């Protein structure tokens, strides 16, 4: 069984989400099933089918979170901004002319959220940046070829 690296804060967030799904989520799913059953014949009841599908998705998510918690390896956050590490918030800039700066946080895969600029510690970019300092240039193998970035800033994540 592979470990899932989490900070203490991330573990608390996962536990909170699990508790919410088990209490509120299950009650809502049960209510949705109850309402759908009231529409009559279950063999041709699309609302009932949808409610059952939603309930199955909820239970799968609960099981995934329980597995994640069971496999969690808690790490203590390094508050250093000397080098890039797990939980660092890193600002980089491509070395190509006109490249824009990008900022993201390096986290465990369970916390990955591209819309919040959180990338996995196992991603090629995070692996390339880890251990490097502000001003260092790193090269990453990307689908469109090698990309070179300069580390502009390192902050401590929450």
N, C-alpha and C positions, 0 to 999 in steps of 0.2 A: 504494500500500500504506500503510495507516494505521499510525502508530506506537502502541506500547503502552508507557505510562509505568510504570516500575518503579524501586524503590529498589535499591541494590546488594544489600541483604539479600534482597529479594524475588526478584531474579534468581538468587541462589544457591539459594534454596529451589526455584525452578522447575527449575533445572539438576539439583539433587539428586533431585527427583521424577522427572524424565525419565530419569536414569541408573538409578534403581530400576526403573522400568517396563521399560526396555530389557533390563536384566539379570534381575532376579528375576521381574518380571511376565511376560516372554516365556517364561521357563523354566516357570513355573507353567501358562501357557496351553498350552504344548506337552505338558506332562505330562497336563493335563486332556484334551486331544485323544487322546493315546495310550491313556489309560484308556477313554475313550468308544469308541474304535475296537475295543477288545477285547470289547465287548458284542455284536459281530456285525454283521448286516445294517445298513448305513448308511442305507438308504432309510427305515427305520422306527425309527431310533435317536434318541430325543429327547435323550439325553445328548450325542450327537455334535452335534446341531443347536445345543444350548445352548453347548457348548464352542466351536463355530465362531462363534456370536454373541458370546460373551465375548472371543474372540480379535480379532474385528473391532472391538469397542468399545475394546479395549486399543490396537490399532494406530491408531485414530482419535484417541485421547487423546495418543498419542506424537506423531502428526503435528501436532495442535493445539499442543502444548508446543514443538515444534521451530519452528513458525511464530511463536509468541509470542516465543521467544528471538531469532529472526531480525529481528523487528520492534521489539525492545525499545529504548526510549529511556531511558537511565539518568539518574536525577536525583540530585543530592546533597541529602541531607535537611537541611532548615533546622532548627536546634536552638532556634529562637526560640519563646517562648511568648507573645510580644506579640500576634500576630495568628494567625488560623486559616489553615493552608496544607496542602498535600499532606503526609500522614503525621501530621498533628496528631491527638491524641486529645481530642475535644471533649465537654464535658458541657453540655447545654442543658436548659432547662425551658420548657414551654409557658406562655404568659401567661394561659391560661384558669384559672379557679379550680379548685384540686385537681389540677392537672397534675403528673405525676411527672417527675423528672429522667431523662434518657436520655444515655448515654455511648456514643460510637462513634469509630472511627478513619476518617479520610479516606485512601483509597488508590487506586491504579490499578485499572482494571477487572479485571485478571488476579488481583488479590488479594481481590476482593470475596467476602465470606463473611458473610451475614446472621446466621448462628448465632454468629459471633464478633464481631458488631457492627462489621463492616468494610464501609463504603459507598464507592461509586465517586466519584471526584473530579468525574465528569460528571453526578452525580445533582443534581436541582434543589436539594435541601437543602445539599449540599456547595458548590455554586456560590454559593448565597445566603450561606453562612457565610464563605467564603474572603475573607480580607482584613479581617475584623472582629475586634474586641477583646472581652475579658471585659467584661460589662455591656451590650454592644450588643444591640439587638433587631433581628431580621431577620424578614422576612415571606417565606413560601414558598407558591407555588401548588401545592396538593395536590388529589387527586381529589375530596375532600369540601369543597373551598373553600380559601381562604387560611388559613394557619396562621402564628402569630407565636410566635417563640421568643426567649428571652433566653440569651445565652452566659454560663454559670456558671463554667466552668473550661477552660483550654487546657493540655494537656501534650504533650510530645514523644513520638512513637511510636518503637517499637524498629525 
